[in-house]
Amino acid sequence: MVDDAWNKARAVKPFSAVQNGGVLQGLKEAMRVRRLYKRDVLVLQGEEPRLVYLLLDGAVQAFTEHNSKTAVCEVALAPVLLPLEATLSGGASLHTWETLLPAVACSFPIEVFTAGCERDATFALAVAQQIALQHRNARRALLSERLRTTNERLANWLLQEHRKHHGGPITILTKKNVLASQLGMAPENLSRSLLLLSNYGVRSEGQHVYVYNEEELEKFARPNVLLDGS
């Protein structure tokens, strides 16, 4: 199991970029593999993380709580490296990271991970690129929330998921209130938005959503590569 997990980790950035043999060996020896259940917590909001996780299978969500309110900041499918924003800054995690599905993750002590960055420039650059990508995606989400209506945000999310699934059905992995929070909308508005989008080629059946007229949905969504990526 450990060897299989290591081989998978080596195929994923930033670990695929490691060139220093000593760094590679140190990461491999320090790595631990965990099988996780649904709703297992990897990182707790407000605590300084001691481990860096690479999710190899499954899905996670990042959420923040304040004044009896909860905001979902991100839902990510494997492979994903976390919590990078707190790992190199040395600060407390802004989010709680929790599994949405049964998952497999490998973990590395932060001291080993950061030492690897100091000793291997290509590894450090790959880590920096991952942080930049996560930051860019967060900025895109913020811009989308500022520049689009709730209906437009949902339409663009469905359009992206539809294309990721090559035209197949979209399965909402989370409870619908989690998706609503991720898109910056009230839970009750999600059902209303899905009903409205039925006029633009969308059909909702429980946890599954079907896009049967991509052209009509795209006209309504008006996707923007700067906000949505390629």
N, C-alpha and C positions, 0 to 999 in steps of 0.2 A: 504493500500500500504506500509506504514512504517513497520507494523508488519511483513508483508510478506518478505520485504527486510531484516529485521533484522534476521528472521529465516534462510534465505538463507546465510546471512553473518556468522551466528553462525555455519553453516555447513562447512565453508571454513577456512583453516589455514591462518593466525594465530589466528583468533577469536575463532575457535573451541577449542583452547588450554587454554583459559582464565579460571582460577580457582578462582580468587579473586572476590567475589560478588560485592564489591564496584567498582572495575575496570569495571566489566561487566555492571553495572548500569550506570556508567559514560559514557561509550562508547555508550550505547543505547540511553541515553538522548541527547547526543551531535550529534548523527548521523542525517544526512539530505539525502534525496533521490532525485535524479535528473533523469528526462527523457531527453535524449540527441538526437540531430539530427546528421546526417552525417556531418563530418568535424567540429564538435564543439571542441574547444580547452579546455583541462582540465588543462594543465600545460604549461607555456611558457618558452622556452629556455632562460637562463640567469637570470630568476627571482627566488627568494627564495620562494618555495611553502608554502602556509599557510594551505593547506588541504592534507590529505591522502585519496586517492580514492580506493575503491574496485569496480571494474567493475563486475556487476552481469550478464549482458547480452550484447551481441554485440562484437565489435572488435575495437582495437586501434592500432595506429602506433606511434613509437617514431622516430623523425627525427631531424637532426642538420643541421643548415645552416652556411656557412662560405664562404666569398669571392665569392658570387653569385653562390655557389654550394650547393646542398642539398644531404645529405646522410641519407637513412633510416636505422636505427639501429636495429629496432625490430618491428615485427607485432605480436600482441598477442590477443588471444581469451579469453573471460571471462571463468572462474573467474581469475582476475589478480589484484594485489595490486601495486599501483604506487603513486608517484615516490620514491621508497625506498632508492635509492642511495643518494638522496638529503635530505630525511626526517630526518635521524639520524645524518648525517654529518653536518647539519646546513648550507650547501652551496647552491649555485645556481644550478638549474636543468641544466644538460648537454643537455637535449633534449626538444623539444616541443612534447607533447602527444596530439594526435588528434584522434577523433573517425572516423572509416572507415565505420561504419554502424550505423543506429539508435541503441541506447544503453540505458541501465539503470545502474546507478552507485550510490553508497552511499558514502558519504564523512564524514570525521572526522577531527576536528581541530587538527593540529599537536601537540599543547600543551596537549590535552587530550590523544592522541595516545602515545606520549613519556612518559607522566606521568603514563600511564598504564603499559608501559614497566618497569618503575622504581619500580612499586608496585607489579608486578606479574612476578615472574621469569620464569614460564612456558610460559607466553605470550611473554616475551622478547626472550626466546630461540627459539620460533616458528618464530618470526620476523627475528631473526638472520639466521635461516635456510632458510627462503625465500630469504633473501639477498644473502646468499651463493649460492643458486640454480640459481638465476639470474646472479650472477657473473660467475658461472661455465658455464652457457649457452652462455654468452658473450665470454668467453675464447674459447669455442668450435667453435663458429662462426669465431673468429679470426684465429684459427688454420686451420679451413677448408679453409679459404680464402688464407692462406699462403701455404698450402700443396696440394691444388687441383687446377685443371684448372677450368675455368668457366663452361665448359660442365659437368665436374664431380660434381661440386657444385649443378648445376641444377638437374642432375640425382639423386643425393642423396636426395635433397629436394623432388622431385617427388616420390621417393621410400618411404620416410617417410610418406608423405601425403597419398599415395596410401594405406599404411598399416593402417593409422589412420582411413581411410574411409572404411576399410574392403573390399578393392577391388573395391569400387564404384568410380564414376567419381570425379575428383579433380576440385573444383571450385576456381578460382583465385579471391579472394575477392577484391583485389586492382587493380588499373591500372597496366599494365604489366611493365611500367617503374618503379613503386614502388617496385615490386618484383625483378626487375633487380638490383635496388640499394641495396635492402636487401641482395642480394646474391653477391654483389660486382662486378657487371658486367655492361657494357654499355647497354642502352636500345636496341640498334640495334642488339646487340649480342644475346639477349634473343630469338628472332625469329629464328636466325641462329642455335642456340643451340637446340631449339625445332625441327627444321628441321633435324638436325643431329641425334637427339635421336629417330626420326621416324624409324631409322635403328635398334633400340634396343627396340622395343615393345611399343613405345609411339605415341599417336595420339592427335593432338591439334585441337580443334574446338572453336574458339573465347575465351571465358573466362573459357572453360571447357577443361580439359586434361584427357585422358584415358590411363591407362597402361594396355595393353592387353597381354604383355609377361613379367611378373615380373622377371623371371629367367634371361632373356637376359639383362634387365635393371640392375639387381643386378651385373651381370658379368662386365658390363661397369662401374657402380658406385663404386664398391669395398668399400662397407660401412665399417666403423670402429667404434666399440662401444665407443671408447674413444672420438671420434670426434662427433658422432651422438647420443649418449645415447642409452639406451636399446630400 
